[in-house]
């Protein structure tokens, strides 16, 4: 991306000042070497673990910076925010530390752990709509009616400067970094990190990553101004933002090399990979950078050392369970087969024995005798198998066909 000649809304000095303000408030999160990702990518990969930050994400950095700089009169008026969860927790925690009343609008269907944590920090929570953008409208109306200060999740210089403190840590922890990969929603984190990296290490490649089903930045960058999405469909609620913020957009347009997308399957695979190989719990939005790296593992186009930012770890256990199952299916670890076999005693037992000999674990079995294509003497058996990966799944399927089974693969 060509950098435009314009004055950025946030500078390296702004970030340094924010970091001084955050001293003793945020944790310098660890940078963890990932052998698994490094082997896949063919370059050293380090994981910046913002999922281990206070309140479970990077959001406390920007929220506290913004709120600590309010005047005493503004603090007495209280604050209001809109968030799917991570910014909500950051605002609620910062408010509790600063003695400020906080109201937070969250979408219907927000992850229960995020909702309960926000309430636990003392914020008044109201749920409405299905997107952050709808909640932002309500938050602005509340601010206009009551005088409360709107703490925007990404569209303010103080928010961007606070998030940029993460970038200072990255360069200190990995001074020879060549590529930085960051998940993107509204753009506050990417803008803050890129402000630091471009000022101190202009040679570093900076990549933003969005969920393909909620990718406002690629179209906006192509148009040269923020463009709103008409619809969004993604499990990565933390980066499901329909329109880039004006402040972060100006920074990202100037400093970031590219903003790219990953699929829902890639997010699920990355989340499962981080859980299994790195022993790290992240939410879908937090896994976007790792998903981008895994997608490019066969291409060999990433120069290392690489730092991938895991932006958050606040995930509903029920969603985690569904994603683990989906990730296993996407990675070839679950295999669903349908067999047409003679409807007589022993057919099921023989089928299951053959699966066992192929070292495929049976997870579920279903019978059906009402499929139109079946003859009177046949039954359809649906079997879900747990395999060791795509190659093993293909080998199991081929071996069962060689034994004469008539089967369909779902």
PyMOL commands that set and color helices and strands:
alter all, ss='L'
color gray80, all
select helices_A, chain A and resi 12-22+35-41+50-52+54-56+59-68+72-77+86-98+112-120+132-146+157-173+188-200+212-214+216-223+237-239+246-255+264-278+285-295+317-330+347-357+390-402
alter helices_A, ss='H'
color red, helices_A
select strands_A, chain A and resi 31-33+45-49+79-82+102-106+124-127+149-150+179-183+205-211+258-262+306-310+334-342+361-368+378-386+406-409
alter strands_A, ss='S'
color yellow, strands_A
deselect
rebuild
show_as cartoon
